[in-house]
Amino acid sequence: MKSIYTVVALLAAIALIGSTGIGACLQQAFAQVCPDVREQFTKLTDDFEKAVLDEAAVDPPEPDKIQTLLDDYNRNFIKIFGLEPPDPDAEPPTPDKC
């Protein structure tokens, strides 16, 4: 039973890290994006990859932990790129610093 958890965790880690390979492509595409956004995105992706690898090395791994890491990565990605709907109570946006 222990080996099943290990295999599942490793497969999940491989899939997640493979999907973050898309992040590398996005980094090239965002070469013209504000340096602050690029730095935040790079740090977020690097931290996510490290956390997934660390979790995959735990014996037995916690499948819910990897899903939580992915959810956090997704939520922070949305924040970095401003993809959240605007808060109706927030002040009007100011021009970009870039």
Backbone torsions as a table, in degrees:
resi	resn	phi	psi	omega
1	MET	NA	-38.0	-179.4
2	LYS	-61.5	-39.0	-178.6
3	SER	-68.9	-29.8	177.8
4	ILE	-64.1	-44.2	178.5
5	TYR	-62.5	-39.9	179.4
6	THR	-63.8	-45.4	-179.9
7	VAL	-63.4	-45.3	-179.8
8	VAL	-62.3	-44.2	-179.7
9	ALA	-64.4	-41.5	179.2
10	LEU	-66.6	-40.6	177.1
11	LEU	-63.6	-41.6	178.0
12	ALA	-63.9	-42.6	179.4
13	ALA	-63.1	-43.0	179.2
14	ILE	-62.7	-43.8	179.6
15	ALA	-63.8	-43.1	-178.8
16	LEU	-67.6	-42.9	-179.5
17	ILE	-68.9	-36.2	175.3
18	GLY	-62.1	-38.6	179.0
19	SER	-70.6	-27.4	176.9
20	THR	-77.1	-11.1	171.2
21	GLY	-60.1	-28.6	173.8
22	ILE	-60.6	-33.0	178.5
23	GLY	-59.3	-38.1	178.7
24	ALA	-64.5	-40.5	176.9
25	CYS	-65.1	-40.0	178.8
26	LEU	-64.8	-35.5	178.6
27	GLN	-60.2	-40.9	177.5
28	GLN	-66.6	-39.7	179.9
29	ALA	-67.1	-28.8	-178.3
30	PHE	-94.5	23.4	-178.4
31	ALA	-60.1	-27.3	-179.1
32	GLN	-93.2	0.3	-179.0
33	VAL	-76.6	155.6	178.3
34	CYS	-46.4	133.5	-179.5
35	PRO	-55.5	-34.7	178.5
36	ASP	-61.0	-43.3	-179.2
37	VAL	-66.7	-43.3	178.7
38	ARG	-60.3	-45.2	-179.3
39	GLU	-63.4	-43.4	179.5
40	GLN	-62.9	-43.6	-179.9
41	PHE	-64.5	-44.1	179.5
42	THR	-61.7	-45.7	179.9
43	LYS	-63.8	-43.9	179.3
44	LEU	-58.7	-46.8	-178.3
45	THR	-67.0	-43.0	178.7
46	ASP	-62.3	-45.1	179.6
47	ASP	-63.3	-39.7	179.4
48	PHE	-63.9	-47.1	180.0
49	GLU	-60.3	-43.5	179.7
50	LYS	-63.5	-43.5	-178.8
51	ALA	-64.1	-39.7	179.6
52	VAL	-67.2	-43.5	178.1
53	LEU	-62.8	-41.4	177.7
54	ASP	-62.1	-41.8	-179.1
55	GLU	-69.0	-35.8	179.5
56	ALA	-67.4	-22.9	-179.3
57	ALA	-83.0	-12.0	-179.7
58	VAL	-73.7	139.8	-178.4
59	ASP	-122.6	111.9	-2.9
60	PRO	-82.8	144.3	179.6
61	PRO	-70.9	156.2	177.8
62	GLU	-101.6	107.4	-178.6
63	PRO	-57.8	-35.2	-179.9
64	ASP	-66.1	-30.6	-179.3
65	LYS	-65.0	-41.6	179.5
66	ILE	-65.0	-40.0	177.4
67	GLN	-64.2	-39.4	177.6
68	THR	-63.0	-42.2	177.2
69	LEU	-60.5	-42.1	179.4
70	LEU	-65.6	-42.2	178.0
71	ASP	-61.6	-43.3	178.1
72	ASP	-63.0	-42.6	179.0
73	TYR	-60.7	-45.4	-179.7
74	ASN	-62.1	-46.3	-179.2
75	ARG	-61.7	-44.0	-179.8
76	ASN	-70.7	-34.4	175.7
77	PHE	-59.7	-45.8	180.0
78	ILE	-61.9	-40.6	179.0
79	LYS	-65.7	-45.4	-177.2
80	ILE	-58.7	-44.0	-175.7
81	PHE	-92.7	7.0	175.3
82	GLY	63.4	38.2	-177.6
83	LEU	-90.8	0.2	179.1
84	GLU	-78.5	146.7	175.4
85	PRO	-64.1	145.0	-177.9
86	PRO	-64.5	146.9	176.7
87	ASP	-78.1	122.1	-177.0
88	PRO	-63.9	-21.5	-179.5
89	ASP	-92.3	-5.0	-176.7
90	ALA	-78.1	158.6	176.6
91	GLU	-69.3	156.5	178.9
92	PRO	-60.1	147.3	-178.9
93	PRO	-66.5	150.1	176.3
94	THR	-100.4	159.4	178.9
95	PRO	-58.9	149.4	179.7
96	ASP	-59.7	150.4	177.6
97	LYS	-75.4	-17.7	-174.4
98	CYS	-82.6	NA	NA
